[in-house]
Amino acid sequence: MKLTVAKIVSTCSGIGFFPVAPGTVTSAAAVALYLLLPGIRDVPVMLILILLSSAAGIWSGYVMEEQFGNDPSIVTIDELAGQWIALVAIPAGALPLALSFAFFRFFDIAKPGPVNSAQNLPGGWGIMADDILAGLFANLSVRGVLFLLPLFHLPSGL
């Protein structure tokens, strides 16, 4: 029973079993939820969802690693939490949304410096930590780009 619940939770109700790029598909699903459910855009709601998905990811990731080995690719709840971190309190608009997705996928895949090191934490902590940092770096990158766009006389509110 524990493994069944962990599979459902960690794979975001099965998205993790997508045959190609399940992490990217889960990130896209996180963006879709953000767009389709306007209530989750409220910062307190988003922070609660991030905390809940992170806690669930730590637990289910630990269970899944016991069964499938180190950081199984079917575990994608980390992408859900990370993408939501990338989206927290960004300005409305297509450009910030697209940048959030692109930067999160970049930091999650490239794993620069501390993002890579965070994966070395044990169990579900390592599964979640690198995506949490990738989401944080993506959020800060979106803010940086939006701050710099007016310097080049480009609109930031697309």
C-alpha positions in Angstrom: 0.0 0.0 0.0 2.8 2.4 0.9 4.5 1.8 -2.4 1.3 2.3 -4.4 0.6 5.7 -2.7 4.3 6.7 -3.2 4.0 5.8 -6.9 0.9 7.9 -7.3 2.3 10.9 -5.4 5.9 10.8 -6.7 4.8 10.4 -10.4 2.2 13.2 -10.1 -0.6 10.7 -10.7 1.3 8.9 -13.4 2.8 11.8 -15.4 6.2 10.4 -14.4 5.5 7.4 -16.6 5.3 9.5 -19.7 7.8 7.8 -22.2 9.7 11.0 -23.2 10.9 13.8 -21.0 8.6 13.1 -18.0 10.2 16.0 -16.1 9.5 18.5 -18.8 5.9 17.1 -19.2 5.4 17.5 -15.4 6.8 21.1 -15.5 4.4 21.8 -18.4 1.5 20.4 -16.3 2.6 22.6 -13.3 2.4 25.6 -15.7 -1.0 24.4 -17.0 -2.4 24.1 -13.4 -1.0 27.6 -12.7 -2.9 29.0 -15.8 -6.1 27.0 -15.3 -6.6 27.4 -11.6 -6.2 31.2 -10.9 -6.6 30.7 -7.2 -3.2 29.0 -6.9 -1.5 32.2 -8.2 -2.0 33.8 -4.8 1.3 33.7 -3.1 0.1 32.1 0.2 -1.7 29.4 -1.7 1.3 28.7 -3.9 3.6 28.6 -0.9 1.4 26.1 0.8 1.2 23.9 -2.4 5.0 24.1 -2.7 5.5 23.1 1.0 3.0 20.2 0.6 4.4 18.9 -2.6 7.9 19.2 -1.3 7.1 17.3 1.9 5.2 14.7 -0.2 8.2 14.5 -2.5 10.7 13.9 0.2 8.6 11.0 1.6 7.6 9.4 -1.7 11.0 9.9 -3.1 12.5 8.0 -0.2 10.1 5.2 -0.7 10.7 5.1 -4.5 14.5 5.1 -4.1 14.1 2.0 -1.9 12.3 0.3 -4.7 13.8 1.7 -7.9 17.3 3.0 -6.9 18.8 6.5 -6.8 16.5 9.3 -8.1 14.3 7.3 -10.4 13.3 9.2 -13.6 9.6 8.3 -12.9 9.7 10.5 -9.8 8.5 13.9 -11.1 7.0 15.6 -8.0 10.3 17.4 -7.7 9.6 19.1 -11.1 6.1 20.1 -9.9 7.4 21.8 -6.8 10.4 23.3 -8.6 8.3 24.8 -11.4 5.9 26.3 -8.9 8.8 27.9 -7.1 9.8 29.4 -10.5 6.3 30.8 -10.8 5.9 32.3 -7.4 5.0 36.0 -7.4 6.2 36.6 -11.0 4.3 39.3 -12.9 1.4 38.2 -15.1 2.0 37.8 -18.8 3.1 35.3 -21.4 6.8 36.4 -21.3 7.3 35.9 -17.6 5.5 32.5 -17.8 7.6 31.3 -20.7 10.8 32.5 -19.1 9.8 30.8 -15.9 9.4 27.5 -17.7 12.5 27.9 -19.8 14.8 28.9 -16.9 13.5 26.2 -14.7 14.1 23.5 -17.3 17.6 24.9 -18.0 18.6 24.9 -14.3 17.0 21.5 -13.7 18.8 19.9 -16.7 22.1 21.7 -16.6 22.4 21.6 -12.8 25.0 24.3 -12.3 27.1 24.3 -9.1 24.9 24.2 -6.0 21.9 22.6 -7.9 24.1 19.6 -8.8 25.5 19.4 -5.2 22.0 19.4 -3.7 21.3 16.0 -5.3 23.9 14.5 -3.1 21.6 14.8 -0.1 20.2 11.4 1.0 16.9 9.9 -0.1 14.0 12.1 -1.0 15.9 15.2 0.2 18.3 14.9 -2.7 15.5 14.3 -5.2 13.7 17.5 -4.1 16.6 19.8 -3.2 18.1 20.2 -6.7 14.7 21.1 -8.1 13.9 23.5 -5.3 17.2 25.3 -6.0 16.5 25.2 -9.8 13.1 26.8 -9.2 14.6 29.4 -7.0 17.3 30.3 -9.5 14.7 30.3 -12.3 12.5 32.7 -10.4 15.4 35.0 -9.7 16.5 34.8 -13.4 13.0 35.8 -14.6 13.0 38.8 -12.3 16.5 39.7 -13.5 15.5 39.6 -17.2 12.3 41.5 -16.5 14.3 44.1 -14.7 16.8 44.5 -17.5 14.3 44.6 -20.5 13.5 48.3 -20.1 17.2 49.1 -20.4 17.0 47.8 -23.9 13.7 49.5 -24.6 11.9 46.2 -24.7 8.5 45.7 -23.0 8.4 43.3 -20.1 4.6 42.9 -19.8 4.0 40.7 -22.9 
